[in-house]
Amino acid sequence: MHNPVIEQSLCPLCHRSNSCAVESGGTIENCWCNGVGFPPKEVLQDAMPSSNSCICESCIEKLNQEVTLGIKRLD
């Protein structure tokens, strides 16, 4: 069985840098994610059910917009 390598520094949705301070050797207190609101847990689980990598700020903003507009992701 082939297990794909997950790059923890990449967003699992767009595959660009997630700019995670922790992955870069910093602390969670210094990460960009401390300054944003996250969508409900169910939305995050639907968007990326099998990943434990951090989502990038851009994708968090898009997910929050989808929640605000009442849009359900189909991918």
C-alpha positions, 0 to 999 in steps of 0.5 A, a space after each residue: 500500500 502506498 502512503 502519500 507524504 503529506 507536506 505539513 507546510 502546505 495547505 491541504 486545499 490549495 497546496 500553497 504555503 500555509 505560513 504556519 509559524 509552528 511548522 517554521 519553528 515558531 510558536 502558535 502565539 506568533 501564528 497568523 491563525 491567532 488573528 482570524 475566525 475559523 468556520 465551524 468544525 463541521 465545515 473544516 472536516 468536510 473540506 479536508 477530512 483526512 488531513 492534519 495540515 494547517 489551512 492557509 489564511 486565504 482558504 480560511 477566508 474562502 471557507 468563512 465566505 462560503 459559510 456566510 453565503 450559505 454555500 456548501 462545498 462539493 469537492 
